[in-house]
Amino acid sequence: MNHQPFEDWLLNDQPLTPIEKRDLDAHIRACKYCAALVEIGLELHSVRMVSPKPGFAGRFEKRLDAQPIADFRQMLYRLIGLLLGGAGLLFWLTARMQFVEAKRIELDKLEVAS
């Protein structure tokens, strides 16, 4: 079923021609989806708007101004973590290579002695 023109009519809150109103009413009686949209629209229109608490705009602007700083800190912490992880990996690889080299030298000494 094609809901597009009916959804547009329901969601746009624009006046309908008598023919559009008749077609919409007939469609709503036959379509559970669009009938549910009508119910939701009625509920939304009946809700009372609540004013924001005093100082909301100032707090919101302050939070927006602080966001780039928080983003920069997060990026910096990630970079530091990446560098520390890389340094740890490099340290582990170096230690591993030294261990392997020490074992190789030990085996060479054993072969020479035998």
C-alpha positions in Angstrom: 0.0 0.0 0.0 1.3 3.5 -0.9 1.4 5.6 2.3 3.5 8.5 0.9 0.9 11.2 0.2 -1.1 10.3 3.3 2.0 10.4 5.5 2.9 13.8 4.1 -0.6 15.1 4.7 -0.6 13.8 8.3 2.9 15.1 9.2 2.9 18.5 7.5 -0.1 20.0 9.3 -1.2 21.9 6.2 -4.8 22.5 5.3 -6.2 19.8 3.0 -8.7 20.2 0.2 -12.0 18.5 0.6 -11.0 15.7 -1.8 -7.7 15.1 0.0 -9.5 15.1 3.4 -12.0 12.5 2.0 -9.2 10.3 0.6 -7.2 10.6 3.8 -10.2 9.6 6.0 -10.9 6.6 3.7 -7.2 5.6 3.9 -7.0 5.9 7.7 -10.0 3.6 8.1 -8.3 0.9 5.9 -4.7 1.4 7.1 -3.6 0.5 10.6 -0.2 2.2 10.1 -1.6 5.6 9.1 -4.3 5.3 11.8 -1.5 4.9 14.4 0.2 8.0 12.9 -3.0 9.9 13.5 -3.1 8.7 17.1 0.6 9.6 17.7 0.0 13.0 16.1 -3.0 13.7 18.4 -0.9 12.6 21.5 2.0 14.9 20.4 -0.3 17.9 19.9 -1.9 17.3 23.3 1.5 17.4 25.2 2.2 20.6 27.1 5.4 22.3 26.2 7.7 22.7 29.2 10.0 25.8 29.4 13.6 25.2 30.1 15.0 26.0 33.5 16.5 29.5 33.9 20.0 29.7 32.5 19.6 26.8 30.1 21.0 28.8 27.1 24.1 29.9 29.1 24.8 26.4 30.3 24.3 25.0 26.8 26.7 27.6 25.3 29.3 26.9 28.0 29.1 23.2 27.3 29.4 23.8 23.5 32.5 26.0 24.2 34.1 23.3 26.3 33.5 20.6 23.7 36.6 21.3 21.6 38.8 21.2 24.7 37.3 17.9 25.7 37.8 16.5 22.2 41.5 17.7 22.2 42.1 16.1 25.5 40.6 12.8 24.4 42.8 12.9 21.2 45.8 13.7 23.3 45.1 10.8 25.7 44.7 8.4 22.8 48.0 9.6 21.3 49.8 9.2 24.6 48.3 5.7 24.9 49.4 4.8 21.4 52.9 6.1 22.0 53.2 4.2 25.3 51.8 1.0 23.7 54.3 1.4 20.9 57.2 1.9 23.3 56.1 -1.1 25.3 56.0 -3.2 22.1 59.4 -2.0 21.1 60.8 -2.8 24.6 59.3 -6.3 24.5 60.7 -7.0 21.0 64.1 -5.7 22.0 64.1 -7.9 25.1 62.9 -10.9 23.1 65.7 -10.4 20.5 68.3 -10.2 23.3 67.0 -13.3 24.9 67.1 -15.2 21.6 70.6 -13.9 20.9 71.8 -15.0 24.3 70.3 -18.5 23.8 72.0 -18.7 20.4 75.4 -17.7 21.9 74.9 -20.3 24.7 74.1 -23.0 22.1 77.2 -22.0 20.0 79.4 -22.4 23.1 77.9 -25.8 23.8 78.6 -26.9 20.2 82.2 -25.7 20.4 82.8 -27.4 23.7 81.5 -30.8 22.4 
